[in-house]
Amino acid sequence: MGRGRAKAKQTKVARELKYHSPNTDLTALQRELAGAGKSNHDFDDDYKEYVDDDEDHADEDPDPWVRPTR
């Protein structure tokens, strides 16, 4: 298949996707979205050891990428 045929096929597929929407099962979508509200996994505990609880960072070096003010 040459480039012309490939481009024509891509154009045809794009046109079909743009103008002909597939049948959507809205009740299945609603069930899926309603069930995704809660998770059994607690993500906060995974990174607890990396959390810096110290809020005071005034003594740290400033950002090296920030231009100094004059």
Helices and strands as residue ranges (DSSP letters): H 3-19, H 26-35, H 43-46, G 48-50
